[in-house]
Amino acid sequence: MGKAEKEVEVLSWIKAFKRVFYIYCIGGVLVLALVAFYSKDLPSIEQLQNFNPELVTRIYSSDGVILQELYTQRRIYVPLDKIPHAMIDAVVAVEDSRFYKHWGISLRDNYRALTVDVLTLSKAQGASTLTQQLARILYESIGFDKTFSRKIKELLTALQIERMYGKDEIAEMYINSSWMGHGVYGIQAAARRYFNKTSEQLTPDECALLAGVIKNSVRFSPLRRPVSAFERRNLVLRKMEEKGFLTEEEYALYKNAPLQVLKPEPPASIAPYFVEYVRQLLTKEDDKYGFDIYRDGLSIYTTLDSRVQSCADSAFIQHLSQQQQLLNQRLLNSKTEIQSLIKDTTLSIQNVKAMIRGEVPMAQSLKASFVVQGALVAIDPSTGKILAMVGGRDFSESEFNRATQAKRQPGSVFKPIVFAAAIDNGFPVTTMLLNQPLVINLPDGTRWAPENYDLTTSGNTTLRDGLTHSLNLVAARVVHELISPSSVVQMAKHMHITTKMPAVESIALGSAEVIPLEITSAFGIFDNHGVWVEPYAIKRIEDKYGNVIVDYSPRRELALSEETAYLVTSMMESVINRGTGVTARSVYGFRLPAAGKTGTSNDYSDAWFIGFTPNIVAGVWVGVDNPAVSLGNRQAGAVAALPIWATFMRDTHYAMRWHAQGFTRPDGIVEIEICKETKLLPSKYCPLETEVFAKSTLPTEQCPIHKEIPDTEKKEGVTF
């Protein structure tokens, strides 16, 4: 070889080196450019450092029962120490066997996938590591499309995740974030959905099943495709055995274990009307406190007691079906009434009758007039806690909450407020009024002539007896002769009734509308020694770490004197013991000390019963959403509403183990013997009864009828 040839050879190597150098430089610049380009919308360092997945917000009853979960992604985050090691082994075995060896990406797997895709001219072969999959799951900017750009973003984000977190932390995030089908994300939500367990209770075969579902939750669904799920689970188990995570004996044991998952969907939530009421309250608070009820994994602790709610549901469903049968029977026998209620001209009488008989579904346009509805709300009178709530017969058919949103005429259930206004103005319960007809000229020029429910009349009647037997004529005279309509309106507002109440004489019989929750709370004032406590549903809200965000306490306000509250309570005890509410004792077996009042509006459109014991106050309304539709002749509060109330109160006191206790008599009330006829201080000849009085209203006059006859008025055994 000559000198010239050697020089040429040397020069060619230099050129080659330069070319390689230039290629690497250009390639490096291109790579840097690609990285810069695709890094524009990648997760920031702050996002990567602050792992904050969307979590389930859970609403709890006061006795620890989960009432509802709110979420956009149903995920319950659990720390690594609550994830079975078998779950980590299963995920690593089936998703990324080299997880603990690579640094976020696997060059070997990517080269293999690229080769297969080129040879098959497809994008079928996946090569994502577990870290890359986590990057896709956590950050929306990466996406799931099988494109070159997505792959670059995924690789870059995976490298960043590996820099920020250890392998165990990555595994924890992945297992808590993965979609596992049927509305659940992560191991805890999946454990509850499929096995009704916590994550810590899962067995290795159950972990293998969940790990297998991650790849394709539809294809390997244990609920819809149990055979595919079984085969997929066993594949995972085999890979676990191959990687040394299971012994041969364990593999043989678990691969033959049957699938034991919960087949039906989770049961409907408890107290759906209450839960929706709480949700609406929360949406008003999220801006104030800066949380998101659907994403932040809050714990909402409510006042509702699931045991009390169960008693409410049972009593409500049982009786409402009977009321529906009565309404159906009346409508089927009245073509004229059906015709008057049909607004949809495309429906014939025969079509509607078939709906009433249940042969075809009821048209939506008819439900407001043809379906008996109701409401029940129960409150702890001393704390204001809402213990139970029923807002209608079926939440899935109607979300309108009649306990909190309906405005209905209270009828005679309003009378205790009327009588409270009289007693608060110094009239004792023995005040006499004529139980006789009266005609009152109203401001609008009309004449009002009230009648008693049974059309009877009598002579002088005390306030106690007037309320005990719900005598309309006595109540009307209270407003007409003792106090004024405006004083009743003022009393109602003072007891936190917020609906509009015209100051007219007919208010004595409950002509103004009320909301069930409000008037039930007002009855709680009598029960709670005159103190109104605002009814509330949420006790406290905690963040995902258990820190208290807000702790609620209700407003309190003195609404009545303790003496007035006790006297009205005593009068309502008479209602249950010997008045219009006596069937609570005689028919439904509710024997504990209680006070309450029946109520019925005109034409039997509204039936009420509200009553209380020292432990609880409960209000029941029954009616049809369309107030023009009657429940039927004689379907008064004592018939249509009291059975629900009495059954609920009896069952609740038994379930809660509340024992008999009387109402506490305040110091300002005394019990004395009086003449049974005149209600004055008795002589030794008077028939006696005991009565309670405020000390300021004790009778001072002697009975003039049963006095001793002087000797001067006697002659030969004849009294002159």
C-alpha positions in Angstrom: 0.0 0.0 0.0 1.4 3.4 -1.0 1.7 6.6 0.9 -1.1 8.2 -1.1 -3.4 5.3 -0.4 -2.7 5.6 3.3 -3.5 9.3 3.3 -6.8 8.7 1.5 -7.7 6.0 4.1 -6.9 8.4 7.0 -9.0 11.1 5.4 -11.9 8.7 4.9 -12.0 7.9 8.6 -12.0 11.5 9.6 -14.8 12.2 7.2 -16.7 9.2 8.6 -16.2 10.4 12.2 -17.4 13.9 11.2 -20.4 12.5 9.5 -21.3 10.3 12.5 -20.7 13.3 14.8 -23.0 15.5 12.7 -25.6 12.8 12.5 -25.6 12.5 16.3 -25.7 16.2 16.8 -28.6 16.6 14.3 -30.3 13.6 15.9 -29.8 15.0 19.4 -31.1 18.4 18.3 -34.2 16.7 16.7 -34.7 14.6 19.9 -34.4 17.7 22.0 -36.8 19.5 19.7 -39.2 16.6 19.9 -38.9 16.5 23.7 -39.5 20.2 23.9 -42.4 20.0 21.5 -44.2 17.2 23.3 -43.4 18.5 26.7 -45.5 21.6 26.3 -48.7 20.0 27.7 -47.2 17.4 29.9 -47.9 17.3 33.6 -45.9 20.0 35.5 -43.4 19.1 38.3 -46.0 20.3 40.8 -48.6 17.9 39.4 -46.2 15.0 39.5 -45.2 15.9 43.1 -48.8 16.2 44.3 -50.6 13.0 43.4 -54.2 13.9 43.9 -56.6 11.5 42.2 -60.4 11.9 42.2 -61.9 10.2 45.2 -65.3 9.1 46.3 -67.2 11.3 48.8 -69.1 9.2 51.2 -72.2 10.2 53.1 -72.6 8.4 56.5 -75.6 8.0 58.8 -75.0 8.9 62.5 -74.7 5.1 63.3 -72.0 4.6 60.7 -73.9 3.2 57.7 -72.9 4.5 54.3 -76.0 6.2 52.8 -74.5 7.2 49.4 -71.3 7.8 47.5 -70.8 10.8 45.3 -68.1 10.6 42.6 -67.2 11.2 39.0 -64.7 8.3 39.4 -65.7 5.8 42.1 -62.4 5.5 43.9 -61.5 5.0 47.5 -57.8 5.6 48.2 -56.0 3.2 50.6 -52.3 3.4 51.6 -49.8 0.7 50.7 -50.0 -1.0 54.1 -53.7 -1.8 53.4 -53.0 -3.3 49.9 -52.3 -7.1 50.1 -48.9 -8.0 48.9 -50.6 -10.6 46.7 -52.2 -7.7 44.8 -48.9 -6.1 44.0 -47.5 -9.4 43.0 -50.4 -10.1 40.7 -50.2 -6.7 39.0 -46.5 -7.0 38.5 -46.7 -10.6 37.2 -49.4 -9.8 34.6 -48.7 -6.2 33.7 -45.0 -5.6 34.1 -42.7 -8.5 35.2 -39.6 -6.3 35.0 -41.2 -3.5 37.1 -38.5 -3.5 39.8 -35.6 -3.6 37.3 -36.3 -0.8 34.8 -36.3 2.9 35.3 -39.8 3.7 33.8 -39.4 2.4 30.3 -38.3 -1.0 29.1 -36.1 -0.7 25.9 -36.2 -4.4 25.4 -40.0 -4.5 25.4 -40.3 -1.4 23.3 -37.9 -2.9 20.7 -39.9 -6.1 20.7 -43.2 -4.3 20.3 -41.8 -2.1 17.5 -40.6 -5.2 15.6 -43.9 -7.0 15.9 -45.8 -3.9 14.8 -43.6 -3.4 11.7 -43.8 -7.1 10.7 -47.6 -7.1 11.1 -48.2 -3.6 9.9 -50.3 -2.9 12.9 -50.3 -1.2 16.3 -51.5 -4.2 18.2 -48.5 -5.0 20.3 -48.3 -3.0 23.6 -45.1 -2.4 25.5 -46.1 0.0 28.2 -44.5 -0.5 31.6 -46.6 -0.2 34.7 -45.2 3.3 35.2 -46.2 4.3 31.6 -49.7 3.0 32.3 -49.9 5.1 35.4 -48.9 8.1 33.4 -51.8 7.6 31.1 -54.3 7.0 33.9 -53.3 10.1 35.9 -52.9 12.7 33.3 -55.5 13.6 30.8 -53.0 15.5 28.6 -51.3 12.2 27.6 -54.4 10.4 26.4 -55.0 6.8 25.3 -54.8 7.0 21.5 -52.3 4.7 19.9 -50.2 7.4 18.3 -46.5 8.2 18.1 -47.1 11.5 20.0 -48.9 9.8 22.8 -46.1 7.3 23.2 -43.5 10.1 23.4 -45.6 11.9 26.1 -46.1 8.7 28.0 -42.4 7.8 28.0 -41.3 11.3 29.1 -43.9 11.4 31.9 -43.0 7.9 33.1 -39.3 9.0 33.4 -40.4 11.9 35.5 -42.6 9.7 37.7 -39.7 7.3 38.3 -37.5 10.3 39.4 -40.1 11.5 41.8 -41.4 8.3 43.4 -40.1 5.0 44.6 -41.3 1.7 43.1 -43.7 0.9 46.0 -45.2 4.4 45.8 -45.8 3.9 42.0 -47.4 0.5 42.7 -49.6 2.0 45.3 -50.8 4.8 43.0 -51.4 2.4 40.1 -53.5 -0.1 42.1 -55.5 2.8 43.6 -56.1 4.4 40.2 -56.8 1.6 37.8 -60.3 1.2 36.3 -61.7 -2.2 37.4 -65.1 -2.1 35.7 -68.7 -1.6 36.9 -68.2 1.9 38.0 -65.2 1.4 40.3 -61.6 2.6 40.4 -58.9 1.1 42.6 -58.7 -1.9 44.9 -60.8 -0.7 47.7 -63.9 0.2 45.6 -63.5 -3.0 43.6 -63.2 -5.1 46.8 -66.4 -3.7 48.1 -68.2 -4.0 44.7 -67.2 -7.5 43.8 -66.7 -9.2 47.2 -68.2 -6.9 49.9 -64.8 -6.8 51.6 -62.1 -4.3 52.4 -58.9 -4.4 50.5 -57.1 -6.0 53.4 -59.4 -9.0 53.4 -58.8 -10.0 49.8 -57.3 -13.5 49.2 -54.6 -14.1 46.5 -57.1 -15.6 44.0 -59.4 -12.5 44.5 -56.3 -10.2 44.0 -55.5 -12.1 40.8 -59.1 -11.6 39.5 -58.9 -7.8 40.1 -55.4 -7.6 38.5 -56.8 -9.5 35.5 -59.8 -7.2 35.1 -57.5 -4.1 34.6 -56.5 -5.1 31.1 -60.1 -5.2 29.8 -62.9 -4.7 32.3 -65.6 -5.6 29.7 -64.0 -8.7 28.3 -63.0 -10.0 31.7 -66.0 -8.8 33.8 -66.7 -11.4 36.5 -70.3 -10.4 36.5 -71.1 -10.5 32.8 -68.4 -12.9 31.5 -67.5 -15.2 34.4 -65.9 -17.8 32.2 -63.5 -15.3 30.6 -62.8 -13.8 34.1 -62.1 -17.3 35.5 -59.6 -18.0 32.7 -58.0 -14.6 33.0 -57.6 -15.0 36.8 -55.9 -18.4 36.3 -53.6 -16.9 33.8 -52.6 -14.3 36.4 -52.1 -17.0 39.0 -49.9 -19.0 36.6 -47.7 -15.9 36.0 -47.5 -15.4 39.7 -46.3 -18.9 40.1 -43.8 -18.6 37.3 -42.3 -15.5 38.9 -42.1 -17.2 42.3 -44.8 -15.2 44.0 -46.8 -18.4 44.6 -45.7 -21.9 45.4 -46.9 -24.8 43.2 -49.3 -25.9 46.0 -50.8 -22.4 46.3 -51.2 -22.1 42.6 -53.0 -25.5 42.5 -55.3 -24.4 45.4 -56.2 -21.0 44.0 -56.7 -21.9 40.4 -59.5 -24.3 41.3 -61.3 -21.8 43.6 -64.7 -20.8 42.2 -65.5 -17.2 41.5 -67.5 -15.8 44.4 -68.5 -12.3 43.5 -71.6 -10.3 44.3 -74.0 -10.9 41.3 -76.6 -8.2 41.8 -75.9 -4.5 41.6 -75.4 -2.8 45.0 -78.7 -2.2 46.8 -80.4 1.2 46.5 -79.2 3.8 48.9 -80.9 4.3 52.2 -83.1 7.4 52.6 -82.7 8.7 49.0 -84.8 11.8 49.7 -82.6 12.7 52.7 -79.4 12.0 50.7 -80.5 14.3 47.9 -81.4 16.9 50.5 -77.9 16.6 51.9 -76.4 16.8 48.4 -78.2 20.0 47.7 -77.0 21.5 51.0 -73.4 20.5 50.1 -73.5 22.1 46.7 -74.2 25.4 48.5 -71.2 24.9 50.7 -68.6 23.9 48.1 -67.7 27.4 47.0 -67.7 28.7 50.6 -65.2 26.1 51.8 -63.4 25.4 48.5 -64.1 21.7 48.1 -65.5 19.5 45.3 -68.0 16.9 46.6 -67.6 14.7 43.6 -63.7 14.6 43.5 -62.2 15.3 46.9 -63.0 12.1 48.8 -64.8 13.9 51.6 -66.6 12.1 54.5 -70.0 13.6 55.2 -71.3 12.7 58.6 -75.1 13.2 58.8 -77.7 13.2 61.6 -79.9 10.5 60.1 -80.1 7.2 62.0 -80.5 4.2 59.7 -82.5 2.3 62.4 -85.0 5.1 62.7 -85.1 5.5 58.9 -85.9 1.8 58.6 -88.9 2.1 60.9 -90.1 5.1 58.9 -89.8 3.3 55.5 -91.6 0.2 56.9 -94.5 2.2 58.4 -94.8 4.4 55.3 -94.9 1.7 52.7 -97.2 -0.5 54.6 -100.0 2.0 55.0 -99.6 4.0 51.8 -100.5 1.0 49.7 -103.8 0.7 51.6 -104.6 4.4 50.9 -103.8 3.8 47.2 -106.2 0.9 47.1 -109.0 3.1 48.5 -108.3 5.9 46.0 -108.1 3.4 43.1 -111.5 1.9 44.1 -113.1 5.3 44.2 -111.7 6.4 40.9 -112.7 3.2 39.1 -116.3 3.7 40.3 -116.4 7.4 39.2 -116.1 7.9 35.4 -116.9 11.6 36.0 -113.9 12.1 38.4 -111.5 10.4 36.1 -112.7 12.5 33.1 -112.2 15.7 35.2 -108.6 14.8 36.0 -107.4 13.8 32.4 -105.6 16.6 30.7 -104.1 14.4 27.9 -106.9 14.1 25.3 -105.1 11.1 23.7 -106.0 9.0 26.8 -109.4 7.3 27.0 -111.3 6.4 30.1 -110.6 2.7 29.5 -106.8 3.4 29.1 -106.8 5.3 32.4 -108.7 2.5 34.2 -106.2 0.0 33.0 -103.5 2.2 34.5 -105.3 2.4 37.8 -105.7 -1.3 37.9 -102.0 -1.7 37.2 -102.4 -3.5 33.9 -100.2 -0.9 32.1 -97.8 1.7 33.5 -99.3 4.9 34.8 -98.8 7.8 32.4 -96.5 10.5 33.7 -99.1 13.2 33.2 -101.5 11.3 35.5 -99.3 10.5 38.5 -99.8 13.9 40.2 -103.6 13.1 40.3 -103.8 9.4 40.6 -100.9 8.4 43.0 -101.2 8.7 46.8 -98.0 10.4 48.1 -96.8 11.3 51.5 -94.0 12.6 53.7 -92.5 11.7 57.1 -89.8 13.6 58.9 -88.5 12.8 62.4 -86.3 15.1 64.5 -84.6 15.0 67.8 -86.3 18.0 69.5 -83.5 18.8 71.8 -80.7 18.9 69.2 -82.4 19.5 65.9 -81.0 16.4 64.3 -83.1 15.1 61.4 -83.3 11.4 62.3 -85.4 10.1 59.4 -86.9 11.5 56.2 -89.3 10.1 53.6 -90.1 12.5 50.8 -92.5 10.4 48.7 -93.4 6.8 47.9 -90.6 6.2 45.3 -87.6 8.4 44.7 -86.9 6.8 41.3 -90.3 7.9 40.0 -90.4 11.4 41.7 -87.5 13.3 43.2 -89.8 16.0 44.6 -89.2 16.0 48.3 -92.6 16.5 49.9 -91.0 16.7 53.4 -89.0 19.8 52.5 -90.5 21.2 49.4 -94.3 20.6 49.5 -96.6 23.4 50.7 -99.9 21.9 52.0 -102.8 23.0 54.1 -102.3 21.7 57.7 -105.9 21.8 58.8 -106.4 21.0 62.5 -102.7 20.1 62.9 -102.2 23.9 63.0 -104.5 24.3 66.0 -101.8 23.8 68.7 -100.1 27.0 67.4 -103.5 28.8 67.6 -104.1 27.6 71.2 -100.4 28.4 72.1 -101.1 32.1 71.1 -104.1 32.1 73.4 -102.3 30.5 76.4 -99.3 32.8 75.8 -101.7 35.7 76.2 -102.8 34.5 79.7 -105.8 32.3 79.0 -105.7 29.1 81.0 -106.5 25.7 79.5 -109.9 25.8 81.4 -111.1 28.9 79.5 -114.7 28.2 78.3 -116.0 29.0 74.9 -119.3 28.1 73.3 -119.2 25.1 71.0 -121.9 26.7 68.9 -122.2 27.9 65.3 -121.0 31.3 64.4 -120.8 33.4 61.2 -117.9 35.7 60.6 -117.7 38.4 57.9 -114.3 38.3 56.3 -112.5 41.3 54.9 -113.1 40.3 51.3 -116.9 40.5 51.9 -117.5 36.8 52.2 -119.1 35.1 55.1 -117.3 32.2 56.9 -119.4 29.7 58.8 -117.2 26.9 60.2 -118.5 23.6 61.3 -117.2 20.8 63.4 -115.9 17.7 61.7 -118.9 15.6 62.9 -121.3 18.5 62.6 -122.1 18.3 66.4 -122.5 21.2 68.8 -122.6 21.6 72.5 -122.4 24.2 75.3 -119.4 25.8 77.0 -116.2 23.9 76.2 -112.7 24.3 77.6 -109.7 25.0 75.5 -108.4 21.6 76.5 -111.5 19.8 75.3 -111.7 21.9 72.2 -108.2 20.7 71.2 -108.6 17.2 72.5 -111.6 16.6 70.2 -110.5 19.0 67.5 -113.6 21.2 67.6 -113.5 23.7 64.8 -116.1 26.0 66.4 -114.0 26.3 69.6 -110.9 27.0 67.6 -112.7 29.6 65.5 -113.9 31.4 68.7 -110.4 31.4 70.1 -109.3 33.6 67.2 -112.5 35.6 67.0 -113.1 36.2 70.8 -109.8 35.7 72.7 -107.0 36.8 70.4 -106.7 37.9 66.7 -105.6 36.4 63.4 -102.6 38.6 63.4 -101.4 37.3 66.8 -101.7 33.7 65.4 -99.6 34.7 62.4 -97.0 36.4 64.7 -96.9 33.2 66.8 -96.4 31.0 63.7 -93.5 33.2 62.5 -92.0 33.2 66.0 -92.1 29.4 65.7 -90.2 29.6 62.4 -93.1 28.8 60.0 -91.9 30.7 56.9 -94.7 30.2 54.4 -97.1 33.0 53.7 -100.0 33.3 56.2 -102.8 35.8 55.6 -104.1 37.2 58.9 -107.7 36.0 58.4 -110.1 34.2 60.8 -109.9 30.9 58.9 -106.3 30.6 60.0 -107.8 29.1 63.1 -108.5 25.9 61.1 -105.2 25.8 59.3 -106.1 27.5 56.0 -102.6 28.7 55.3 -100.0 26.4 53.7 -97.1 24.9 55.6 -94.0 22.8 54.8 -93.9 19.4 56.7 -90.3 19.9 57.9 -91.1 23.3 59.3 -94.3 22.5 61.2 -92.8 19.3 62.6 -89.9 21.4 63.9 -92.4 23.8 65.4 -94.0 21.0 67.3 -90.5 20.2 68.6 -90.7 23.6 70.4 -93.5 22.3 72.6 -91.4 19.2 73.3 -88.2 21.1 74.0 -89.5 23.5 76.7 -90.2 26.3 74.4 -86.8 26.4 72.6 -86.7 26.2 68.8 -83.7 24.3 67.5 -83.0 24.6 63.8 -83.4 21.2 62.1 -80.2 20.2 60.5 -78.9 17.2 58.5 -75.1 17.5 58.4 -73.0 17.2 61.5 -69.5 17.6 60.1 -67.5 17.4 56.9 -64.0 15.8 56.9 -61.4 15.9 54.1 -59.7 12.7 52.8 -57.1 12.9 55.6 -59.8 13.0 58.3 -59.3 16.7 59.0 -62.5 18.5 60.0 -63.4 21.1 57.3 -66.6 22.3 59.0 -68.5 21.3 62.1 -72.1 22.3 62.1 -74.2 23.3 65.2 -77.8 24.4 64.9 -79.3 27.8 65.8 -81.3 27.9 69.0 -83.9 30.4 70.0 -86.5 30.8 72.7 -89.8 30.8 70.9 -92.3 30.2 73.8 -92.2 30.4 77.5 -91.5 27.0 79.2 -95.0 27.2 80.8 -96.8 27.8 77.5 -94.9 24.9 75.9 -95.8 22.5 78.7 -99.5 23.5 78.8 -100.0 22.9 75.1 -98.1 19.7 75.4 -100.4 18.6 78.2 -103.4 19.4 76.0 -102.0 17.3 73.1 -101.4 14.4 75.6 -105.2 14.5 76.0 -105.5 14.2 72.2 -103.7 10.9 72.2 -105.1 9.6 75.5 -108.8 10.3 74.9 -109.2 12.4 71.8 -108.9 12.2 68.0 -105.6 10.4 68.3 -106.7 7.7 70.7 -106.4 4.9 68.1 -102.6 5.3 68.5 -103.2 3.6 71.8 -106.2 1.4 71.2 -105.4 0.1 67.7 -101.7 0.5 67.1 -100.4 -0.3 70.6 -98.3 2.8 71.1 -98.4 3.0 75.0 -95.5 5.4 75.8 -96.3 9.0 77.1 -96.8 11.1 74.0 -98.5 14.2 72.7 -99.8 15.0 69.2 -102.5 16.3 66.9 -104.5 15.1 63.9 -105.1 17.4 60.9 -107.4 17.3 57.9 -107.9 19.9 55.2 -111.1 20.6 53.3 -112.4 17.8 51.2 -109.9 15.4 52.7 -107.1 16.5 50.4 -104.5 16.5 53.2 -104.2 14.2 56.1 -101.8 14.9 59.0 -100.5 13.6 62.3 -97.7 15.3 64.2 -96.7 14.1 67.6 -93.8 13.6 70.0 -92.3 12.0 73.0 -89.4 13.4 75.0 -87.1 11.5 72.6 -88.4 12.4 69.1 -90.9 14.5 67.2 -92.4 13.1 64.0 -94.7 14.5 61.4 -96.6 12.6 58.8 -98.5 14.0 55.8 -100.5 11.9 53.3 -102.2 13.2 50.2 -102.1 13.5 46.4 -99.8 15.9 44.7 -102.7 17.6 43.0 -104.5 19.2 46.0 -107.8 19.1 44.0 -107.9 15.3 44.5 -109.4 14.0 47.7 -108.2 11.0 49.6 -111.8 10.0 50.0 -114.7 10.5 52.3 -113.8 10.4 56.0 -110.1 9.9 55.2 -109.1 12.3 57.9 -105.8 12.6 59.6 -106.8 10.0 62.3 -107.4 7.5 59.5 -104.9 8.3 56.7 -101.9 9.6 58.6 -102.1 8.5 62.2 -101.5 4.8 61.4 -98.1 5.7 59.9 -97.1 7.9 62.8 -98.2 5.4 65.5 -96.5 2.4 63.8 -93.4 4.4 63.3 -93.2 5.7 66.9 -94.0 2.3 68.3 -91.3 0.5 66.2 -88.7 3.3 66.6 -88.9 3.4 70.4 -88.6 -0.4 70.5 -85.6 -0.4 68.0 -83.8 2.4 69.9 -84.7 1.0 73.3 -86.2 4.2 74.5 -88.1 3.7 77.6 -91.2 5.4 79.0 -90.6 8.9 80.4 -93.0 11.7 81.0 -92.8 15.3 80.0 -90.9 17.4 82.6 -93.2 19.9 84.3 -91.5 23.3 84.8 -91.5 25.1 88.2 -94.0 27.7 86.9 -96.7 25.1 86.4 -98.8 23.7 89.3 -101.4 20.9 89.3 -104.5 21.5 91.5 -107.9 20.0 92.0 -110.8 22.0 90.5 -114.5 21.6 90.1 -115.1 19.3 87.1 -118.1 21.3 85.9 -117.2 25.0 86.6 -113.4 24.6 86.4 -113.2 26.8 89.5 -111.9 26.2 93.0 -114.0 23.4 94.4 -116.2 23.1 97.5 -116.5 19.9 99.4 -119.5 19.0 97.3 -117.9 19.5 93.8 -117.1 16.6 91.5 -113.3 16.9 91.2 -110.7 16.7 88.5 -107.1 17.7 88.4 -105.8 20.3 86.0 -102.5 22.1 85.3 -102.1 25.9 85.4 -99.4 28.5 85.1 -99.1 30.1 88.5 -100.2 33.4 87.1 -103.5 32.0 85.9 -104.6 29.9 88.9 -108.4 30.2 89.5 -109.3 32.4 92.4 -113.1 32.1 92.5 -115.0 29.5 94.3 -117.4 27.2 92.5 -120.9 28.9 92.9 -122.9 25.8 92.1 -121.8 23.1 94.5 -121.7 25.3 97.6 -123.1 24.3 101.0 -126.8 25.3 101.5 -127.4 27.7 104.5 -130.0 26.5 107.1 -132.1 29.6 106.5 -132.8 28.3 103.0 -134.1 24.9 104.4 -137.6 24.3 105.6 -139.0 20.9 106.5 -136.5 19.2 104.3 -137.2 21.4 101.3 -134.5 23.7 100.0 -135.6 27.1 98.7 
